[in-house]
Amino acid sequence: QVINVYDSEESTKTKICELRGHEHVVESLAFISEESFPKGASTAGRDMKHLETVRDYLASASRDRSVRLWSIANASCVGVFTAHENWVKGVVIHP
């Protein structure tokens, strides 16, 4: 299956990348970016560390019983979580 990522800021909706790897239908997507962090979040310590390390990633849940973590900048899969016994129907990112 293919996940197409588009730039929603541009009026032309330019495709940024294609993410390939799931073997069945993708049920859910969740982006994590700077906007995922609460406004006024601390810029020191733990919050800043997370902001620097998880910027611009996407998580996807699939009927292939996996969750994948993608780097949008590199258009690559950086992690696969496969311990699920059935379809994964939802994924949520929480900083």
C-alpha positions in Angstrom: 0.0 0.0 0.0 1.1 3.6 -0.6 0.7 6.6 1.5 1.0 9.9 -0.5 2.0 13.0 1.5 1.1 16.4 0.1 2.1 19.9 1.1 -1.2 21.4 2.4 0.3 24.9 2.6 0.7 25.4 -1.2 -2.2 26.1 -3.4 -1.0 23.5 -5.9 -0.9 20.7 -3.2 2.5 19.4 -4.4 3.3 15.8 -3.5 6.1 15.6 -1.0 6.7 11.9 -1.0 5.3 8.4 -1.3 5.7 6.0 1.7 5.6 2.3 0.8 5.8 -0.7 3.1 2.4 -1.8 4.4 1.1 -5.0 3.0 -2.6 -4.3 3.5 -5.0 -1.4 3.8 -3.9 1.6 5.8 -6.6 2.4 8.4 -5.2 5.5 10.2 -2.6 8.2 10.0 -1.2 10.6 12.6 1.3 13.4 12.0 3.6 14.7 14.6 5.2 18.1 14.0 6.0 21.3 15.9 2.3 22.1 15.9 1.6 18.9 17.9 3.2 20.5 20.9 1.1 22.7 23.1 1.5 26.4 22.5 3.9 27.9 25.1 5.5 24.5 25.8 8.8 24.8 27.6 11.8 25.2 25.3 14.1 23.8 27.9 14.7 20.3 29.1 12.6 17.4 28.0 10.0 19.3 25.9 12.8 20.8 23.7 14.5 17.4 23.3 11.2 15.9 22.0 10.6 18.9 19.8 14.0 18.5 18.2 13.8 14.7 17.7 10.3 14.0 16.6 9.7 16.8 14.1 7.8 15.9 10.9 7.1 12.2 11.4 4.0 10.2 10.5 2.6 7.1 12.1 0.4 4.7 10.2 -1.8 1.9 11.3 -2.7 -1.0 8.9 -4.7 -4.1 8.5 -1.4 -5.9 8.1 -1.3 -5.8 11.9 1.5 -3.2 12.1 2.1 0.4 13.0 4.9 2.1 11.1 6.7 5.3 11.9 7.9 7.3 8.9 10.3 10.2 8.4 8.7 12.5 6.0 11.9 14.4 5.4 13.7 11.2 4.3 10.6 9.4 2.8 11.6 6.3 4.8 10.3 4.0 7.4 12.2 4.4 10.7 10.3 1.8 12.8 7.8 -1.1 12.5 5.7 -2.3 15.4 4.3 -5.7 14.7 3.1 -7.2 18.1 -0.5 -6.7 17.2 -2.7 -9.8 16.9 -5.3 -8.2 14.6 -5.8 -5.2 12.3 -4.7 -1.9 13.7 -7.6 0.5 13.2 -6.2 3.6 14.8 -3.1 5.4 15.8 -2.7 8.6 17.9 0.5 10.6 18.6 0.7 12.3 21.9 3.8 14.3 22.9 
